[in-house]
C-alpha cells in the first residue's frame, strides 16, 4: 500500500484501489491529491497485475481512529478555498491545478483498463470530473450529484461541457445553469450513472472486486448485477417543462419563460437562476452549446482557456481579486454571507462582449497547456 496524506493507493488481487481520504473537506481535491491519483493511474496502466481500477471516498467519522470510514462521500469538487488563497497570494500553482486536473480527467476517460466509481454521497464538481470518465459509475440511495459552479461564479468545468451536453434533451443546460442536485435515479436516467446499488452493499462489492477476474467491462457488470436496485426518477414530472424552457437560446429567454410559467417547479427554478452569477450563466450556456460538437479533448482545452479568463478577467477591466469567481467563493466558502455582489447584477445586463472573450484561447495553439490531449 502507498499513501499520501489524502490519497490511498493499493493493489489487491487484480484491482488497483484508489481512496480519496480527506473526509473533513468532503474529499475536495487538492493539487497533491490530483498528482497522487495521476501517479497511481499512470503506474497501473503499465502494470500487468492490475486489470481494473476502483475509486471511492471516505466520510468523516469521529469514532474511527483515522477520523474517517469508507463510503458516504465521494468528492465535493476542487478545493475552492485554495483557489481563493492562491489568488490573494499570487500563487502560480493555481494554473498548475487546472492543467493537471483536466489532464487527469482526460486520463480517466481514455484509460485502457476498466474503471469503476463508487459514487456514494456527495459527487460534485471535480468528483464528477473523475467519475464521469469511469467505465462503470455506481450510485446509491445516498448519492447527491450536482455541478453547482454557477453558484460560485464559475462554469461546469472538468469536462462538464462534454458530459452535460450529452444528457438527453436539455437536461444538461438545466443542470449546468441551476446546479440542482439530482437523485440517483435521475443520474441513471440522464446517463450520468450506470447502476444504482444499495449503500449497505458497497463494502461487499468493493472487497469482491479483488477476488474476481475483471479484465473487461462485461465482467464488472456481471459482478454488480446481483447488487443492483431500482431508483426512482424524480425528474419525470417536469421533463417536458424542462425541455420547453431550457431549449431556448439565451439565459434571459430561459428565465423570462420560467417566470411566465405559474407552475411551482418553474417559479422555483427561475428564483434559483436569479441567485447565480448572471455573467457565468451566460458563459455556461454558451459553453454547452459549443461543447455539444466537440470531442472531450477539445472541450477540455476550451474549458482550460475559460478558467484562465475566470481568474484573469482583463477583458472586463478587472483584476483576479475582483473576478466573479473570487467573489463567489468569498460569499459561499470564506465569509459565508451567501450574498455575492455579482457584476453585472442582472441577467438582462450581460452583453455578448462580456461573454465571447471567455472562448478566445489565451495561448497560441502550440503553447496550449493541454495541447497534447487527443
Backbone torsions as a table, in degrees:
resi	resn	phi	psi	omega
1	UNK	NA	136.4	173.5
2	UNK	-117.7	146.3	-174.4
3	UNK	-144.9	132.1	163.0
4	UNK	-102.1	170.3	-175.4
5	UNK	-52.2	-35.4	-172.8
6	UNK	-124.1	7.7	175.3
7	UNK	-136.9	129.8	176.7
8	UNK	-113.4	124.3	176.1
9	UNK	-115.2	134.0	-172.7
10	UNK	-150.7	136.3	173.6
11	UNK	-104.7	123.1	175.1
12	UNK	-133.1	127.0	-175.8
13	UNK	59.8	-125.7	-179.9
14	UNK	-102.1	12.6	-172.8
15	UNK	-112.2	134.0	166.9
16	UNK	-94.1	116.7	-177.3
17	UNK	-99.5	132.1	174.3
18	UNK	-121.9	122.3	178.8
19	UNK	-115.9	122.1	173.6
20	UNK	-78.7	118.8	-167.1
21	UNK	-123.2	57.2	176.0
22	UNK	-130.8	59.3	-169.6
23	UNK	-62.0	-32.0	-178.8
24	UNK	-64.1	-22.7	178.3
25	UNK	-110.7	23.2	-177.3
26	UNK	53.5	34.4	177.7
27	UNK	60.1	29.5	176.3
28	UNK	-57.9	136.3	-172.7
29	UNK	-78.3	128.3	171.0
30	UNK	-103.5	168.4	177.9
31	UNK	-61.9	-43.8	176.0
32	UNK	-59.4	-34.6	177.8
33	UNK	-66.9	-43.4	178.3
34	UNK	-59.5	-42.8	-179.5
35	UNK	-67.4	-38.2	180.0
36	UNK	-67.1	-44.7	178.2
37	UNK	-60.4	-43.9	179.8
38	UNK	-61.2	-43.7	178.9
39	UNK	-58.8	-45.5	-180.0
40	UNK	-61.7	-47.2	-177.1
41	UNK	-63.8	-40.9	179.6
42	UNK	-66.7	-40.5	179.2
43	UNK	-66.7	-43.5	-176.5
44	UNK	-74.3	-23.1	176.6
45	UNK	-60.2	-32.2	-178.2
46	UNK	-101.0	2.6	-175.6
47	UNK	-98.0	112.9	-177.3
48	UNK	-65.3	-19.0	178.0
49	UNK	-68.4	-29.8	-173.7
50	UNK	-92.9	116.2	-179.7
51	UNK	-99.4	-20.7	-179.8
52	UNK	-157.7	163.5	-178.5
53	UNK	-128.5	137.7	179.1
54	UNK	-123.0	140.9	179.0
55	UNK	-117.7	141.3	171.3
56	UNK	-150.0	172.4	175.7
57	UNK	-122.9	169.4	177.2
58	UNK	-111.0	145.7	174.3
59	UNK	-107.2	153.6	-179.5
60	UNK	-67.0	134.9	-178.8
61	UNK	-151.5	101.8	-176.8
62	UNK	-62.4	-23.9	-178.7
63	UNK	-79.0	-14.3	-179.4
64	UNK	-83.7	139.8	178.5
65	UNK	-57.2	-31.5	-179.1
66	UNK	-90.1	-7.4	-178.8
67	UNK	89.7	-0.4	-179.6
68	UNK	-153.6	159.3	175.2
69	UNK	-133.0	154.9	-175.2
70	UNK	-63.6	146.8	175.2
71	UNK	70.2	176.8	-176.9
72	UNK	97.5	-29.7	174.6
73	UNK	-145.3	137.2	172.5
74	UNK	-96.9	-72.7	179.8
75	UNK	-164.9	128.3	-177.0
76	UNK	-84.9	-3.5	178.6
77	UNK	126.4	-159.7	176.1
78	UNK	-79.7	162.5	-178.0
79	UNK	-79.3	89.2	-174.0
80	UNK	-69.3	-24.4	175.3
81	UNK	-66.5	-36.3	173.7
82	UNK	-62.2	-41.4	179.0
83	UNK	-56.2	-47.4	-177.7
84	UNK	-63.8	-46.1	-179.8
85	UNK	-63.9	-39.5	-178.2
86	UNK	-64.6	-39.7	177.4
87	UNK	-64.5	-44.7	-178.4
88	UNK	-62.7	-34.4	-176.6
89	UNK	-94.3	-6.1	-175.0
90	UNK	65.6	35.9	-175.9
91	UNK	-78.6	116.8	-178.5
92	UNK	-67.8	-11.6	178.2
93	UNK	-65.2	-15.2	174.7
94	UNK	-60.6	-40.5	176.9
95	UNK	-64.7	-42.8	179.6
96	UNK	-61.5	-38.3	-177.1
97	UNK	-54.6	-53.5	-174.4
98	UNK	-72.1	-37.8	177.2
99	UNK	-61.1	-44.8	-176.8
100	UNK	-76.5	-33.1	177.0
101	UNK	-66.2	-45.3	-179.2
102	UNK	-67.6	-33.4	174.6
103	UNK	-64.0	-40.1	175.7
104	UNK	-64.1	-43.5	177.7
105	UNK	-55.9	-45.6	179.4
106	UNK	-64.1	-39.3	179.3
107	UNK	-61.2	-43.4	179.8
108	UNK	-65.4	-45.3	-179.4
109	UNK	-60.4	-33.6	-174.1
110	UNK	-106.5	12.4	-175.4
111	UNK	-62.6	135.3	-174.0
112	UNK	-79.7	-5.4	179.1
113	UNK	-116.3	153.8	179.0
114	UNK	-57.9	142.6	178.4
115	UNK	-131.0	147.9	-177.7
116	UNK	-135.9	132.5	179.7
117	UNK	-112.7	125.4	176.8
118	UNK	-94.8	88.7	-170.5
119	UNK	-89.4	60.5	177.9
120	UNK	-83.5	141.8	176.2
121	UNK	73.2	-144.9	-175.2
122	UNK	-71.2	127.1	175.2
123	UNK	-134.7	99.8	-176.2
124	UNK	-138.7	156.4	171.5
125	UNK	48.6	-117.4	-178.2
126	UNK	-59.4	-26.9	174.4
127	UNK	-67.2	-34.2	174.0
128	UNK	-69.5	-36.8	179.9
129	UNK	-60.2	-36.0	176.9
130	UNK	-78.9	-49.9	-170.9
131	UNK	-70.5	-33.4	-175.7
132	UNK	-67.6	-20.0	177.4
133	UNK	-85.5	-4.4	-174.7
134	UNK	-77.9	152.8	179.8
135	UNK	-65.9	-36.9	-178.0
136	UNK	-134.7	119.3	-175.4
137	UNK	-114.3	112.1	-176.5
138	UNK	-101.0	133.5	171.9
139	UNK	-116.8	166.0	177.7
140	UNK	-131.0	177.7	177.8
141	UNK	-63.6	-14.3	-179.3
142	UNK	-95.4	-3.8	-173.7
143	UNK	-65.9	132.7	174.7
144	UNK	-126.1	99.2	-172.0
145	UNK	-106.1	134.9	179.3
146	UNK	-163.8	160.6	168.8
147	UNK	-122.9	84.1	-168.9
148	UNK	-92.8	26.0	-169.8
149	UNK	-63.9	-31.3	-179.1
150	UNK	-64.1	-18.1	177.2
151	UNK	-69.2	-24.4	-179.7
152	UNK	-115.4	23.9	176.1
153	UNK	72.6	31.1	176.9
154	UNK	-124.7	-170.8	177.5
155	UNK	-127.3	162.5	-178.6
156	UNK	-73.0	94.7	-173.6
157	UNK	-93.5	-147.4	-178.5
158	UNK	50.8	34.8	-177.0
159	UNK	88.0	9.1	-178.6
160	UNK	-58.6	-36.6	177.0
161	UNK	-58.6	-39.0	-178.0
162	UNK	-71.5	-54.2	-172.6
163	UNK	-80.7	-28.8	177.0
164	UNK	-72.5	-37.6	-178.5
165	UNK	-68.4	-12.4	179.6
166	UNK	-101.5	6.3	171.2
167	UNK	-70.0	158.2	-178.5
168	UNK	-65.1	147.4	177.7
169	UNK	55.5	-130.8	179.9
170	UNK	-116.2	29.4	174.8
171	UNK	-58.2	-40.1	-177.9
172	UNK	-59.2	-42.3	178.2
173	UNK	-63.1	-43.1	178.6
174	UNK	-60.4	-47.8	-179.1
175	UNK	-65.7	-40.8	-177.2
176	UNK	-67.2	-41.4	-174.9
177	UNK	-81.1	-43.0	-175.8
178	UNK	-85.6	-28.8	-172.9
179	UNK	69.4	19.0	-175.7
180	UNK	-63.1	128.0	174.2
181	UNK	-68.2	143.5	-179.6
182	UNK	-119.8	157.7	-178.5
183	UNK	-79.2	166.2	177.3
184	UNK	-61.1	-37.4	178.3
185	UNK	-64.6	-40.0	176.4
186	UNK	-65.2	-40.2	179.9
187	UNK	-58.2	-42.0	177.9
188	UNK	-68.0	-44.7	-178.3
189	UNK	-63.2	-32.3	-177.4
190	UNK	-88.2	0.2	179.8
191	UNK	79.0	20.1	179.3
192	UNK	-103.5	1.8	173.8
193	UNK	-153.3	159.1	-177.1
194	UNK	-106.2	-39.7	-178.0
195	UNK	-141.1	151.4	169.6
196	UNK	-110.7	130.8	176.9
197	UNK	-127.9	155.5	177.8
198	UNK	-67.5	135.8	-178.9
199	UNK	-56.5	-34.5	-178.9
200	UNK	-65.2	-19.9	-178.8
201	UNK	-85.7	-14.3	-171.7
202	UNK	-58.5	-44.9	179.1
203	UNK	-59.9	-36.7	179.8
204	UNK	-67.0	-47.1	-179.3
205	UNK	-63.0	-44.3	179.8
206	UNK	-56.4	-46.1	-178.6
207	UNK	-71.6	-33.4	-179.3
208	UNK	-66.6	-29.0	-177.7
209	UNK	-54.4	-42.2	-175.0
210	UNK	-65.7	-21.1	-175.1
211	UNK	-96.5	1.4	-175.6
212	UNK	-114.1	159.3	172.1
213	UNK	-87.1	106.7	-170.9
214	UNK	-121.2	47.7	-176.7
215	UNK	-80.8	2.4	179.3
216	UNK	-150.4	165.1	-176.7
217	UNK	-63.8	-35.7	-179.2
218	UNK	-62.5	-38.3	179.2
219	UNK	-65.5	-39.3	177.2
220	UNK	-62.5	-48.1	-178.5
221	UNK	-61.0	-39.9	179.5
222	UNK	-63.4	-37.9	179.3
223	UNK	-66.3	-39.6	-174.3
224	UNK	-78.1	-28.3	-171.9
225	UNK	-50.8	-45.3	-179.2
226	UNK	-64.1	-18.0	-177.0
227	UNK	-101.2	-2.8	-176.3
228	UNK	-73.0	142.4	178.1
229	UNK	-129.5	162.9	177.8
230	UNK	-89.9	135.1	178.8
231	UNK	-120.1	140.5	-177.4
232	UNK	-67.3	143.9	176.7
233	UNK	-100.8	104.6	-173.8
234	UNK	-80.2	-17.7	-176.8
235	UNK	-79.6	-9.4	-173.2
236	UNK	-58.5	-32.9	-176.4
237	UNK	-72.1	-17.3	-178.7
238	UNK	-130.7	16.9	-176.6
239	UNK	-63.1	-38.2	178.7
240	UNK	-67.5	-41.4	176.7
241	UNK	-61.7	-43.0	-177.9
242	UNK	-57.9	-50.1	-178.8
243	UNK	-65.7	-36.8	179.7
244	UNK	-58.3	-46.6	-175.2
245	UNK	-83.1	-45.5	-171.9
246	UNK	-83.6	1.8	171.9
247	UNK	-84.2	-7.8	-179.1
248	UNK	-70.9	154.9	-168.3
249	UNK	-81.3	-19.3	-175.3
250	UNK	-127.7	156.1	177.9
251	UNK	-65.2	-42.4	178.9
252	UNK	-60.7	-41.0	178.4
253	UNK	-62.6	-42.1	178.7
254	UNK	-62.1	-48.9	-176.5
255	UNK	-66.4	-43.5	179.5
256	UNK	-64.2	-37.4	177.6
257	UNK	-64.6	-42.9	178.1
258	UNK	-63.9	-42.3	-177.7
259	UNK	-67.8	-25.3	178.0
260	UNK	-82.8	-11.2	-179.9
261	UNK	-93.6	123.5	-174.1
262	UNK	-84.5	-0.3	-179.0
263	UNK	-66.7	147.0	179.3
264	UNK	-56.5	-39.5	-179.6
265	UNK	-62.9	-45.0	-178.6
266	UNK	-64.9	-42.3	-179.7
267	UNK	-65.2	-41.1	177.2
268	UNK	-63.3	-43.0	-177.2
269	UNK	-67.3	-40.2	177.2
270	UNK	-61.2	-41.9	178.5
271	UNK	-63.8	-40.3	176.3
272	UNK	-56.7	-48.4	-176.2
273	UNK	-65.5	-34.9	178.9
274	UNK	-65.5	-16.1	-179.0
275	UNK	-94.4	-11.4	-178.0
276	UNK	-85.4	172.0	175.6
277	UNK	-66.7	115.7	179.6
278	UNK	-56.9	-42.6	-179.5
279	UNK	-61.6	-47.0	-175.1
280	UNK	-76.0	-19.7	169.5
281	UNK	-62.8	-45.6	178.6
282	UNK	-64.0	-43.0	180.0
283	UNK	-63.1	-42.1	-177.8
284	UNK	-66.6	-39.8	178.4
285	UNK	-64.2	-41.7	177.3
286	UNK	-65.8	-37.4	178.3
287	UNK	-57.9	-49.4	-178.4
288	UNK	-65.3	-38.0	178.8
289	UNK	-60.3	-44.7	-179.3
290	UNK	-72.1	-40.2	-173.9
291	UNK	-68.2	-24.4	-177.3
292	UNK	-58.0	-27.4	179.4
293	UNK	-105.4	15.6	-176.0
294	UNK	-108.9	157.6	166.0
295	UNK	-77.5	168.9	177.3
296	UNK	-59.0	-45.7	-178.3
297	UNK	-61.8	-41.8	178.5
298	UNK	-63.9	-41.6	179.3
299	UNK	-64.0	-44.3	179.8
300	UNK	-63.8	-37.6	176.2
301	UNK	-64.5	-41.9	176.9
302	UNK	-61.0	-46.4	-177.6
303	UNK	-66.2	-32.9	178.0
304	UNK	-64.8	-41.1	175.6
305	UNK	-65.7	-41.3	177.7
306	UNK	-58.9	-41.5	-179.1
307	UNK	-65.6	-38.4	175.9
308	UNK	-58.7	-43.0	-179.9
309	UNK	-67.8	-31.7	177.9
310	UNK	-60.9	-40.8	-177.5
311	UNK	-96.1	-2.5	176.6
312	UNK	-138.6	67.0	-172.9
313	UNK	-81.2	57.6	-176.1
314	UNK	-65.3	-29.4	179.6
315	UNK	-68.5	-15.0	176.0
316	UNK	-99.9	6.0	-177.6
317	UNK	59.3	38.6	179.5
318	UNK	-123.6	151.5	173.5
319	UNK	-86.2	170.5	178.0
320	UNK	-57.9	-39.8	-177.6
321	UNK	-69.6	-16.7	179.9
322	UNK	-99.3	4.1	-173.5
323	UNK	-70.3	158.4	174.4
324	UNK	-56.4	-38.5	-175.4
325	UNK	-66.2	-47.4	179.4
326	UNK	-64.0	-39.7	178.3
327	UNK	-66.0	-41.8	179.7
328	UNK	-64.6	-42.1	178.1
329	UNK	-66.2	-41.0	177.7
330	UNK	-55.3	-48.6	-174.8
331	UNK	-69.0	-34.6	-174.9
332	UNK	-91.3	-34.3	-169.9
333	UNK	-123.9	-20.2	-177.0
334	UNK	-99.7	-70.6	177.1
335	UNK	-79.8	-25.9	177.9
336	UNK	58.4	34.4	176.9
337	UNK	-84.8	-9.0	179.3
338	UNK	55.1	30.7	-178.1
339	UNK	-133.4	65.8	-179.9
340	UNK	-65.9	144.4	176.5
341	UNK	-99.0	92.3	-176.4
342	UNK	-78.6	147.6	176.7
343	UNK	-134.0	116.5	-5.1
344	UNK	-70.1	164.0	-174.5
345	UNK	-83.5	-20.6	-175.6
346	UNK	-116.8	141.6	176.9
347	UNK	-56.5	-38.5	-176.2
348	UNK	-69.7	-14.6	-175.8
349	UNK	-96.5	-1.6	177.4
350	UNK	-78.1	132.3	-178.5
351	UNK	-110.8	158.7	175.9
352	UNK	-57.4	-32.0	180.0
353	UNK	-65.5	-23.4	176.5
354	UNK	-81.4	-28.8	-172.2
355	UNK	-93.1	-47.8	-171.7
356	UNK	-55.4	-40.4	-179.3
357	UNK	-61.9	-19.1	176.1
358	UNK	-62.1	-21.5	-175.8
359	UNK	-104.7	10.1	173.4
360	UNK	-92.1	116.6	-177.8
361	UNK	-57.8	131.2	-179.6
362	UNK	-77.6	-7.3	-177.7
363	UNK	-124.8	152.8	168.0
364	UNK	-61.4	153.9	-175.3
365	UNK	-54.3	-41.8	-177.4
366	UNK	-71.4	-17.3	-177.2
367	UNK	-105.0	4.1	-178.3
368	UNK	-62.8	131.4	-177.6
369	UNK	-63.2	-18.1	177.1
370	UNK	-112.8	23.4	-177.0
371	UNK	-62.6	-22.5	-177.7
372	UNK	-83.9	-7.9	-179.3
373	UNK	-72.9	137.3	177.6
374	UNK	-131.4	NA	NA
